[in-house]
C-alpha cells in the first residue's frame, strides 16, 4: 500500500502541474507542495525539475 504522499506525487507527475493535481486530490496547492517537499527531503533528491513555474523533463 502506498502512502498518501506518494499518491500526491503520482497525480503531480500525471498532470505535470501542482495546481491540477491539487484539484483532483481536493487539496490546496500549498498542501500539495508540502507533500512533494516532504518526499524530496525523505529521498534527499529533487523529484521534479523546475524552471520558474514550469516543469522540465
PDB file of N, CA, C and O in Angstrom:
ATOM      1  N   UNK A   1       0.839  -1.182   0.000  1.00  0.00           N
ATOM      2  CA  UNK A   1       0.000   0.000   0.000  1.00  0.00           C
ATOM      3  C   UNK A   1       0.884   1.245   0.000  1.00  0.00           C
ATOM      4  O   UNK A   1       1.860   1.328   0.746  1.00  0.00           O
ATOM      5  N   UNK A   2       0.533   2.196  -0.834  1.00  0.00           N
ATOM      6  CA  UNK A   2       1.333   3.415  -0.911  1.00  0.00           C
ATOM      7  C   UNK A   2       0.750   4.476   0.010  1.00  0.00           C
ATOM      8  O   UNK A   2      -0.436   4.458   0.338  1.00  0.00           O
ATOM      9  N   UNK A   3       1.603   5.391   0.414  1.00  0.00           N
ATOM     10  CA  UNK A   3       1.153   6.467   1.292  1.00  0.00           C
ATOM     11  C   UNK A   3       0.422   7.543   0.488  1.00  0.00           C
ATOM     12  O   UNK A   3       0.510   7.591  -0.739  1.00  0.00           O
ATOM     13  N   UNK A   4      -0.286   8.388   1.195  1.00  0.00           N
ATOM     14  CA  UNK A   4      -0.991   9.482   0.524  1.00  0.00           C
ATOM     15  C   UNK A   4       0.006  10.411  -0.161  1.00  0.00           C
ATOM     16  O   UNK A   4      -0.284  10.946  -1.232  1.00  0.00           O
ATOM     17  N   UNK A   5       1.169  10.609   0.438  1.00  0.00           N
ATOM     18  CA  UNK A   5       2.185  11.470  -0.189  1.00  0.00           C
ATOM     19  C   UNK A   5       2.602  10.911  -1.540  1.00  0.00           C
ATOM     20  O   UNK A   5       2.844  11.668  -2.480  1.00  0.00           O
ATOM     21  N   UNK A   6       2.686   9.606  -1.640  1.00  0.00           N
ATOM     22  CA  UNK A   6       3.033   9.001  -2.924  1.00  0.00           C
ATOM     23  C   UNK A   6       1.894   9.166  -3.935  1.00  0.00           C
ATOM     24  O   UNK A   6       2.145   9.343  -5.127  1.00  0.00           O
ATOM     25  N   UNK A   7       0.651   9.109  -3.466  1.00  0.00           N
ATOM     26  CA  UNK A   7      -0.481   9.368  -4.355  1.00  0.00           C
ATOM     27  C   UNK A   7      -0.411  10.801  -4.892  1.00  0.00           C
ATOM     28  O   UNK A   7      -0.686  11.048  -6.066  1.00  0.00           O
ATOM     29  N   UNK A   8      -0.039  11.741  -4.013  1.00  0.00           N
ATOM     30  CA  UNK A   8       0.128  13.132  -4.444  1.00  0.00           C
ATOM     31  C   UNK A   8       1.207  13.207  -5.513  1.00  0.00           C
ATOM     32  O   UNK A   8       1.029  13.875  -6.531  1.00  0.00           O
ATOM     33  N   UNK A   9       2.327  12.523  -5.288  1.00  0.00           N
ATOM     34  CA  UNK A   9       3.402  12.501  -6.277  1.00  0.00           C
ATOM     35  C   UNK A   9       2.901  11.992  -7.627  1.00  0.00           C
ATOM     36  O   UNK A   9       3.190  12.595  -8.661  1.00  0.00           O
ATOM     37  N   UNK A  10       2.152  10.887  -7.626  1.00  0.00           N
ATOM     38  CA  UNK A  10       1.651  10.312  -8.878  1.00  0.00           C
ATOM     39  C   UNK A  10       0.732  11.285  -9.610  1.00  0.00           C
ATOM     40  O   UNK A  10       0.786  11.384 -10.835  1.00  0.00           O
ATOM     41  N   UNK A  11      -0.105  12.000  -8.876  1.00  0.00           N
ATOM     42  CA  UNK A  11      -1.012  12.962  -9.519  1.00  0.00           C
ATOM     43  C   UNK A  11      -0.236  14.136 -10.112  1.00  0.00           C
ATOM     44  O   UNK A  11      -0.526  14.574 -11.225  1.00  0.00           O
ATOM     45  N   UNK A  12       0.745  14.643  -9.375  1.00  0.00           N
ATOM     46  CA  UNK A  12       1.551  15.751  -9.904  1.00  0.00           C
ATOM     47  C   UNK A  12       2.298  15.289 -11.146  1.00  0.00           C
ATOM     48  O   UNK A  12       2.351  16.012 -12.141  1.00  0.00           O
ATOM     49  N   UNK A  13       2.871  14.098 -11.098  1.00  0.00           N
ATOM     50  CA  UNK A  13       3.602  13.564 -12.252  1.00  0.00           C
ATOM     51  C   UNK A  13       2.658  13.344 -13.432  1.00  0.00           C
ATOM     52  O   UNK A  13       3.029  13.611 -14.575  1.00  0.00           O
ATOM     53  N   UNK A  14       1.467  12.871 -13.174  1.00  0.00           N
ATOM     54  CA  UNK A  14       0.498  12.613 -14.228  1.00  0.00           C
ATOM     55  C   UNK A  14       0.063  13.900 -14.933  1.00  0.00           C
ATOM     56  O   UNK A  14      -0.072  13.933 -16.157  1.00  0.00           O
ATOM     57  N   UNK A  15      -0.152  14.954 -14.151  1.00  0.00           N
ATOM     58  CA  UNK A  15      -0.651  16.221 -14.705  1.00  0.00           C
ATOM     59  C   UNK A  15       0.457  17.229 -14.997  1.00  0.00           C
ATOM     60  O   UNK A  15       0.231  18.230 -15.677  1.00  0.00           O
ATOM     61  N   UNK A  16       1.661  16.956 -14.479  1.00  0.00           N
ATOM     62  CA  UNK A  16       2.769  17.918 -14.559  1.00  0.00           C
ATOM     63  C   UNK A  16       2.333  19.301 -14.096  1.00  0.00           C
ATOM     64  O   UNK A  16       2.700  20.322 -14.677  1.00  0.00           O
ATOM     65  N   UNK A  17       1.536  19.300 -13.031  1.00  0.00           N
ATOM     66  CA  UNK A  17       1.009  20.548 -12.500  1.00  0.00           C
ATOM     67  C   UNK A  17       0.600  20.333 -11.047  1.00  0.00           C
ATOM     68  O   UNK A  17      -0.179  19.432 -10.736  1.00  0.00           O
ATOM     69  N   UNK A  18       1.135  21.168 -10.165  1.00  0.00           N
ATOM     70  CA  UNK A  18       0.718  21.107  -8.770  1.00  0.00           C
ATOM     71  C   UNK A  18      -0.734  21.552  -8.638  1.00  0.00           C
ATOM     72  O   UNK A  18      -1.491  20.976  -7.857  1.00  0.00           O
ATOM     73  N   UNK A  19      -1.122  22.564  -9.391  1.00  0.00           N
ATOM     74  CA  UNK A  19      -2.482  23.096  -9.298  1.00  0.00           C
ATOM     75  C   UNK A  19      -3.519  22.062  -9.758  1.00  0.00           C
ATOM     76  O   UNK A  19      -4.534  21.863  -9.090  1.00  0.00           O
ATOM     77  N   UNK A  20      -3.265  21.408 -10.891  1.00  0.00           N
ATOM     78  CA  UNK A  20      -4.216  20.406 -11.397  1.00  0.00           C
ATOM     79  C   UNK A  20      -4.286  19.202 -10.464  1.00  0.00           C
ATOM     80  O   UNK A  20      -5.368  18.675 -10.207  1.00  0.00           O
ATOM     81  N   UNK A  21      -3.137  18.770  -9.960  1.00  0.00           N
ATOM     82  CA  UNK A  21      -3.132  17.655  -9.010  1.00  0.00           C
ATOM     83  C   UNK A  21      -3.892  18.029  -7.746  1.00  0.00           C
ATOM     84  O   UNK A  21      -4.609  17.202  -7.182  1.00  0.00           O
ATOM     85  N   UNK A  22      -3.741  19.258  -7.304  1.00  0.00           N
ATOM     86  CA  UNK A  22      -4.452  19.732  -6.117  1.00  0.00           C
ATOM     87  C   UNK A  22      -5.954  19.648  -6.310  1.00  0.00           C
ATOM     88  O   UNK A  22      -6.678  19.244  -5.401  1.00  0.00           O
ATOM     89  N   UNK A  23      -6.427  20.028  -7.488  1.00  0.00           N
ATOM     90  CA  UNK A  23      -7.861  19.968  -7.774  1.00  0.00           C
ATOM     91  C   UNK A  23      -8.356  18.528  -7.749  1.00  0.00           C
ATOM     92  O   UNK A  23      -9.403  18.242  -7.168  1.00  0.00           O
ATOM     93  N   UNK A  24      -7.612  17.619  -8.377  1.00  0.00           N
ATOM     94  CA  UNK A  24      -8.006  16.208  -8.424  1.00  0.00           C
ATOM     95  C   UNK A  24      -8.052  15.617  -7.017  1.00  0.00           C
ATOM     96  O   UNK A  24      -8.953  14.843  -6.694  1.00  0.00           O
ATOM     97  N   UNK A  25      -7.086  15.980  -6.189  1.00  0.00           N
ATOM     98  CA  UNK A  25      -6.979  15.431  -4.838  1.00  0.00           C
ATOM     99  C   UNK A  25      -7.799  16.199  -3.814  1.00  0.00           C
ATOM    100  O   UNK A  25      -7.892  15.796  -2.654  1.00  0.00           O
ATOM    101  N   UNK A  26      -8.389  17.298  -4.242  1.00  0.00           N
ATOM    102  CA  UNK A  26      -9.170  18.161  -3.350  1.00  0.00           C
ATOM    103  C   UNK A  26      -8.311  18.683  -2.191  1.00  0.00           C
ATOM    104  O   UNK A  26      -8.722  18.666  -1.031  1.00  0.00           O
ATOM    105  N   UNK A  27      -7.111  19.146  -2.544  1.00  0.00           N
ATOM    106  CA  UNK A  27      -6.174  19.741  -1.600  1.00  0.00           C
ATOM    107  C   UNK A  27      -5.860  21.161  -2.049  1.00  0.00           C
ATOM    108  O   UNK A  27      -6.099  21.531  -3.198  1.00  0.00           O
ATOM    109  N   UNK A  28      -5.323  21.944  -1.131  1.00  0.00           N
ATOM    110  CA  UNK A  28      -4.823  23.249  -1.537  1.00  0.00           C
ATOM    111  C   UNK A  28      -3.493  23.050  -2.249  1.00  0.00           C
ATOM    112  O   UNK A  28      -2.817  22.043  -2.038  1.00  0.00           O
ATOM    113  N   UNK A  29      -3.119  23.998  -3.085  1.00  0.00           N
ATOM    114  CA  UNK A  29      -1.842  23.899  -3.792  1.00  0.00           C
ATOM    115  C   UNK A  29      -0.668  23.911  -2.808  1.00  0.00           C
ATOM    116  O   UNK A  29       0.283  23.152  -2.999  1.00  0.00           O
ATOM    117  N   UNK A  30      -0.702  24.751  -1.757  1.00  0.00           N
ATOM    118  CA  UNK A  30       0.409  24.700  -0.800  1.00  0.00           C
ATOM    119  C   UNK A  30       0.527  23.343  -0.086  1.00  0.00           C
ATOM    120  O   UNK A  30       1.635  22.896   0.210  1.00  0.00           O
ATOM    121  N   UNK A  31      -0.596  22.696   0.185  1.00  0.00           N
ATOM    122  CA  UNK A  31      -0.551  21.369   0.821  1.00  0.00           C
ATOM    123  C   UNK A  31       0.089  20.353  -0.126  1.00  0.00           C
ATOM    124  O   UNK A  31       0.876  19.506   0.298  1.00  0.00           O
ATOM    125  N   UNK A  32      -0.255  20.447  -1.396  1.00  0.00           N
ATOM    126  CA  UNK A  32       0.339  19.553  -2.389  1.00  0.00           C
ATOM    127  C   UNK A  32       1.848  19.773  -2.449  1.00  0.00           C
ATOM    128  O   UNK A  32       2.618  18.813  -2.474  1.00  0.00           O
ATOM    129  N   UNK A  33       2.260  21.013  -2.470  1.00  0.00           N
ATOM    130  CA  UNK A  33       3.691  21.335  -2.489  1.00  0.00           C
ATOM    131  C   UNK A  33       4.408  20.801  -1.251  1.00  0.00           C
ATOM    132  O   UNK A  33       5.533  20.312  -1.342  1.00  0.00           O
ATOM    133  N   UNK A  34       3.756  20.896  -0.101  1.00  0.00           N
ATOM    134  CA  UNK A  34       4.369  20.384   1.138  1.00  0.00           C
ATOM    135  C   UNK A  34       4.547  18.860   1.088  1.00  0.00           C
ATOM    136  O   UNK A  34       5.557  18.338   1.560  1.00  0.00           O
ATOM    137  N   UNK A  35       3.570  18.153   0.519  1.00  0.00           N
ATOM    138  CA  UNK A  35       3.700  16.700   0.393  1.00  0.00           C
ATOM    139  C   UNK A  35       4.896  16.343  -0.495  1.00  0.00           C
ATOM    140  O   UNK A  35       5.665  15.436  -0.177  1.00  0.00           O
ATOM    141  N   UNK A  36       5.042  17.060  -1.603  1.00  0.00           N
ATOM    142  CA  UNK A  36       6.168  16.791  -2.507  1.00  0.00           C
ATOM    143  C   UNK A  36       7.482  17.151  -1.825  1.00  0.00           C
ATOM    144  O   UNK A  36       8.461  16.412  -1.927  1.00  0.00           O
ATOM    145  N   UNK A  37       7.504  18.265  -1.141  1.00  0.00           N
ATOM    146  CA  UNK A  37       8.729  18.676  -0.436  1.00  0.00           C
ATOM    147  C   UNK A  37       9.115  17.637   0.620  1.00  0.00           C
ATOM    148  O   UNK A  37      10.296  17.341   0.805  1.00  0.00           O
ATOM    149  N   UNK A  38       8.130  17.097   1.297  1.00  0.00           N
ATOM    150  CA  UNK A  38       8.396  16.071   2.301  1.00  0.00           C
ATOM    151  C   UNK A  38       9.028  14.831   1.670  1.00  0.00           C
ATOM    152  O   UNK A  38       9.972  14.266   2.221  1.00  0.00           O
ATOM    153  N   UNK A  39       8.511  14.407   0.517  1.00  0.00           N
ATOM    154  CA  UNK A  39       9.101  13.266  -0.183  1.00  0.00           C
ATOM    155  C   UNK A  39      10.511  13.578  -0.666  1.00  0.00           C
ATOM    156  O   UNK A  39      11.396  12.725  -0.602  1.00  0.00           O
ATOM    157  N   UNK A  40      10.722  14.800  -1.149  1.00  0.00           N
ATOM    158  CA  UNK A  40      12.059  15.191  -1.608  1.00  0.00           C
ATOM    159  C   UNK A  40      13.055  15.157  -0.454  1.00  0.00           C
ATOM    160  O   UNK A  40      14.205  14.759  -0.641  1.00  0.00           O
ATOM    161  N   UNK A  41      12.625  15.569   0.730  1.00  0.00           N
ATOM    162  CA  UNK A  41      13.507  15.518   1.898  1.00  0.00           C
ATOM    163  C   UNK A  41      13.752  14.071   2.328  1.00  0.00           C
ATOM    164  O   UNK A  41      14.861  13.720   2.730  1.00  0.00           O
ATOM    165  N   UNK A  42      12.722  13.236   2.242  1.00  0.00           N
ATOM    166  CA  UNK A  42      12.853  11.830   2.605  1.00  0.00           C
ATOM    167  C   UNK A  42      13.855  11.123   1.703  1.00  0.00           C
ATOM    168  O   UNK A  42      14.717  10.387   2.180  1.00  0.00           O
ATOM    169  N   UNK A  43      13.739  11.350   0.391  1.00  0.00           N
ATOM    170  CA  UNK A  43      14.601  10.687  -0.575  1.00  0.00           C
ATOM    171  C   UNK A  43      15.876  11.471  -0.893  1.00  0.00           C
ATOM    172  O   UNK A  43      16.734  11.000  -1.640  1.00  0.00           O
ATOM    173  N   UNK A  44      15.990  12.668  -0.320  1.00  0.00           N
ATOM    174  CA  UNK A  44      17.173  13.521  -0.491  1.00  0.00           C
ATOM    175  C   UNK A  44      17.504  13.778  -1.965  1.00  0.00           C
ATOM    176  O   UNK A  44      18.660  13.716  -2.385  1.00  0.00           O
ATOM    177  N   UNK A  45      16.449  14.069  -2.735  1.00  0.00           N
ATOM    178  CA  UNK A  45      16.618  14.388  -4.150  1.00  0.00           C
ATOM    179  C   UNK A  45      15.424  15.205  -4.627  1.00  0.00           C
ATOM    180  O   UNK A  45      14.355  15.190  -4.018  1.00  0.00           O
ATOM    181  N   UNK A  46      15.628  15.903  -5.707  1.00  0.00           N
ATOM    182  CA  UNK A  46      14.534  16.637  -6.329  1.00  0.00           C
ATOM    183  C   UNK A  46      13.722  15.664  -7.181  1.00  0.00           C
ATOM    184  O   UNK A  46      14.284  14.935  -7.998  1.00  0.00           O
ATOM    185  N   UNK A  47      12.417  15.652  -6.995  1.00  0.00           N
ATOM    186  CA  UNK A  47      11.567  14.728  -7.741  1.00  0.00           C
ATOM    187  C   UNK A  47      11.108  15.298  -9.075  1.00  0.00           C
ATOM    188  O   UNK A  47      10.757  14.549  -9.987  1.00  0.00           O
ATOM    189  N   UNK A  48      11.112  16.613  -9.187  1.00  0.00           N
ATOM    190  CA  UNK A  48      10.698  17.275 -10.417  1.00  0.00           C
ATOM    191  C   UNK A  48      11.703  18.362 -10.759  1.00  0.00           C
ATOM    192  O   UNK A  48      12.135  19.120  -9.891  1.00  0.00           O
ATOM    193  N   UNK A  49      12.071  18.432 -12.039  1.00  0.00           N
ATOM    194  CA  UNK A  49      12.887  19.540 -12.493  1.00  0.00           C
ATOM    195  C   UNK A  49      11.980  20.754 -12.685  1.00  0.00           C
ATOM    196  O   UNK A  49      10.901  20.641 -13.265  1.00  0.00           O
ATOM    197  N   UNK A  50      12.408  21.882 -12.211  1.00  0.00           N
ATOM    198  CA  UNK A  50      11.572  23.079 -12.304  1.00  0.00           C
ATOM    199  C   UNK A  50      12.399  24.241 -12.841  1.00  0.00           C
ATOM    200  O   UNK A  50      13.562  24.415 -12.477  1.00  0.00           O
ATOM    201  N   UNK A  51      11.789  25.022 -13.700  1.00  0.00           N
ATOM    202  CA  UNK A  51      12.347  26.290 -14.146  1.00  0.00           C
ATOM    203  C   UNK A  51      11.243  27.302 -13.961  1.00  0.00           C
ATOM    204  O   UNK A  51      10.283  27.337 -14.732  1.00  0.00           O
ATOM    205  N   UNK A  52      11.378  28.125 -12.941  1.00  0.00           N
ATOM    206  CA  UNK A  52      10.286  29.041 -12.613  1.00  0.00           C
ATOM    207  C   UNK A  52       9.073  28.235 -12.208  1.00  0.00           C
ATOM    208  O   UNK A  52       9.141  27.418 -11.290  1.00  0.00           O
ATOM    209  N   UNK A  53       7.963  28.459 -12.888  1.00  0.00           N
ATOM    210  CA  UNK A  53       6.742  27.730 -12.580  1.00  0.00           C
ATOM    211  C   UNK A  53       6.536  26.518 -13.490  1.00  0.00           C
ATOM    212  O   UNK A  53       5.519  25.833 -13.375  1.00  0.00           O
ATOM    213  N   UNK A  54       7.470  26.245 -14.381  1.00  0.00           N
ATOM    214  CA  UNK A  54       7.287  25.165 -15.343  1.00  0.00           C
ATOM    215  C   UNK A  54       8.137  23.940 -14.970  1.00  0.00           C
ATOM    216  O   UNK A  54       9.218  24.065 -14.393  1.00  0.00           O
ATOM    217  N   UNK A  55       7.628  22.781 -15.309  1.00  0.00           N
ATOM    218  CA  UNK A  55       8.370  21.544 -15.133  1.00  0.00           C
ATOM    219  C   UNK A  55       9.256  21.340 -16.348  1.00  0.00           C
ATOM    220  O   UNK A  55       8.904  21.732 -17.460  1.00  0.00           O
ATOM    221  N   UNK A  56      10.412  20.721 -16.125  1.00  0.00           N
ATOM    222  CA  UNK A  56      11.287  20.347 -17.244  1.00  0.00           C
ATOM    223  C   UNK A  56      11.515  18.845 -17.164  1.00  0.00           C
ATOM    224  O   UNK A  56      11.509  18.264 -16.079  1.00  0.00           O
ATOM    225  N   UNK A  57      11.714  18.230 -18.306  1.00  0.00           N
ATOM    226  CA  UNK A  57      11.909  16.786 -18.324  1.00  0.00           C
ATOM    227  C   UNK A  57      13.370  16.436 -18.441  1.00  0.00           C
ATOM    228  O   UNK A  57      13.722  15.257 -18.471  1.00  0.00           O
TER     229      UNK A  57
END
